[in-house]
Each structure stands twice: as C-alpha cells, then as structure tokens.
Amino acid sequence: MLKEFRTIIYKALFILTLPFMGTAQESDKIAQLKEYIKNGQLVVYSESSILLDSNSSSITYVDFCPDGNYYLNYEGSYTVRGTQNTSNRDNRGYGAGTSASSGTWDIIMNMNAFYLAAKDQSGGVNYYPININNLLSGKWKVGNTTYVFAQNHAKCL
C-alpha cells in the first residue's frame, strides 16, 4: 500500500522550480500552497494499455485535510487472459482489492522547489515534488493515468 501511495503521489506531483503566486517570501509561498491544498482531494485513475492481454484499472482518492492529516483509499481490479497457444487460452483470472491508509502531510521548500512531505502511520516520511502548473490546472494526464485535484472536496473525519 505504501508503495502504491508513493507511486501515485510521485506521478501526480512533479517538480517545478518556478515561484508560486508572485514574489512572496518563502514562508508566505508555503502558506499559500498549504491553503490551496488543504481540504482538497486528489483522484488518480489508472488503466492498462489496450495493447496488453490483461486489463486492469484502479482509482485512488487522497484527501488532504486542514488538520494536516491525509486519508488514502484505493480500489483496483484486473483480468488476465490465458495464453493463445495453450489449453487455458479461454480461461481468465480475475482479482480485485481495496486498501486504505492515513498519515500526516506538510509542504516544504528546498532549492526553490516545493515538496509534499507525507508521513505514514509507521513514522516513515516521503517527499514528493509538486508541479504547481498541474495542480492549478486541476486535471492532467501522464501515460495511462489521469489525475484530478479538486479544492474543497476532501472527505475528512
């Protein structure tokens, strides 16, 4: 689950070294970015390539709460066909799964770039670079994965 979270966040938030919202001081820029992200929800939808024999898809919701907590919910499924040249070519394997996790989040700045610092329940901290242009656009796509960030849509406890 932690690996999935790392992959999702890393793909969603790429590095950008341009200043965020004008020429404010570093602490003001961080405060502006926190204000923008807090109470926001990142939705990540991923699907397999149409060129593959197997099909898979997943959807992940990451809620960034104003109190500094995040909640992640994941749902995924797959189908695998048997191989063409064997007796199992008409067989299929199926699977589905869900998971949930939580932790705390914060924004830091290092070398003129913003990072999301995510601390999981076991105390591990990971840092994910933020692409502000993608975040501000609200929707972007990388390969077979679509990302949507919506302000004021977080589902917080």
C-alpha positions in Angstrom: 0.0 0.0 0.0 2.8 2.4 0.9 4.5 1.7 -2.5 1.2 2.5 -4.3 0.9 5.7 -2.4 4.4 6.7 -3.3 3.8 5.9 -7.0 0.5 7.8 -7.1 1.8 10.9 -5.4 5.1 10.9 -7.3 3.4 10.7 -10.6 0.8 13.3 -9.6 3.2 15.9 -8.2 6.3 16.6 -10.3 9.0 19.2 -9.5 8.6 22.8 -10.6 11.1 25.4 -9.6 9.1 28.5 -10.6 7.8 30.7 -7.8 4.3 30.1 -6.6 1.9 33.0 -6.8 4.1 36.1 -7.1 7.2 37.1 -5.2 6.2 36.4 -1.6 8.8 35.3 0.9 9.4 31.5 1.2 7.2 31.1 4.3 4.4 33.0 2.5 4.7 30.8 -0.6 4.5 27.7 1.6 1.4 29.1 3.4 -0.3 29.9 0.1 0.3 26.4 -1.2 -0.9 24.7 2.0 -4.0 26.9 1.9 -4.6 25.7 -1.7 -4.1 22.0 -1.0 -5.8 21.7 2.4 -9.3 20.3 2.2 -8.5 19.2 -1.4 -8.9 15.8 -2.9 -6.6 14.2 -5.4 -8.2 11.5 -7.5 -6.0 9.2 -9.6 -7.5 6.9 -12.2 -5.1 4.4 -13.9 -5.9 1.9 -16.6 -3.9 -0.6 -18.6 -2.9 -0.2 -22.2 -5.2 -1.5 -24.8 -2.2 -3.3 -26.3 -1.9 -5.7 -23.4 -3.7 -9.1 -23.0 -4.7 -8.2 -19.5 -6.9 -5.4 -18.3 -6.5 -3.5 -15.1 -7.7 -0.3 -13.6 -7.5 1.4 -10.3 -8.9 4.5 -8.6 -7.3 6.2 -5.6 -8.6 9.1 -3.5 -6.2 11.1 -1.4 -8.0 13.6 0.9 -5.8 16.4 2.3 -7.4 17.5 5.5 -7.0 21.0 7.0 -5.7 19.5 10.3 -2.6 18.1 8.4 -3.9 14.5 8.1 -4.3 12.7 4.8 -6.6 9.7 4.1 -5.9 7.4 1.1 -8.5 5.0 -0.3 -7.6 2.6 -3.2 -9.7 0.3 -5.3 -8.2 -1.8 -8.1 -9.1 -4.8 -10.3 -7.6 -6.9 -13.1 -8.4 -9.5 -15.6 -5.8 -11.8 -17.2 -6.5 -14.0 -20.3 -4.8 -17.4 -20.8 -2.2 -17.7 -23.5 -3.1 -18.3 -27.1 -1.1 -21.5 -27.6 -2.1 -23.5 -24.6 -5.2 -25.3 -23.3 -6.0 -22.4 -21.0 -6.4 -19.8 -23.7 -10.1 -19.3 -22.9 -9.6 -19.1 -19.2 -9.3 -15.8 -17.3 -8.0 -14.8 -14.0 -9.7 -12.1 -12.1 -8.9 -10.1 -9.0 -9.9 -7.0 -7.1 -8.8 -5.3 -4.0 -9.2 -2.3 -1.7 -7.0 -0.6 0.8 -6.9 2.4 3.0 -4.2 4.3 4.9 -3.6 7.6 6.5 -0.9 9.8 7.9 0.1 13.5 8.0 1.1 15.9 5.3 3.0 19.1 5.1 4.6 21.3 2.4 8.3 22.2 2.5 10.6 24.1 0.2 14.1 23.0 -0.8 16.3 24.6 -3.5 13.4 26.7 -4.8 11.1 23.7 -5.3 8.1 22.7 -3.3 7.6 19.2 -1.9 4.7 17.4 -0.3 6.1 15.6 2.8 3.9 12.6 3.7 4.4 10.8 7.0 2.8 7.4 7.2 1.4 5.7 10.3 4.7 3.9 10.9 6.6 7.2 11.0 8.3 6.9 7.6 8.4 10.2 5.7 8.5 10.5 1.9 8.9 13.7 -0.1 7.1 14.3 -3.4 8.0 17.2 -5.8 5.0 19.4 -6.7 4.2 20.6 -10.2 2.3 23.7 -9.5 1.1 24.1 -13.1 -0.6 20.7 -13.0 -2.0 21.3 -9.5 -3.5 24.7 -10.6 -4.9 23.2 -13.8 -6.9 20.7 -11.7 -6.6 17.9 -14.3 -3.7 16.3 -16.1 -2.7 13.0 -17.7 0.6 11.1 -17.6 0.6 8.0 -19.8 -2.5 5.9 -18.9 -3.1 7.7 -15.6 -5.4 10.7 -15.2 -5.1 13.0 -12.2 -7.8 15.4 -10.9 -7.3 17.8 -8.0 -10.4 19.4 -6.6 -10.3 22.1 -3.9 -12.7 21.8 -1.0 -13.7 18.2 -1.8 -11.8 16.3 0.8 -13.6 13.8 3.0 -12.1 14.4 6.4 -13.1 12.9 9.7 
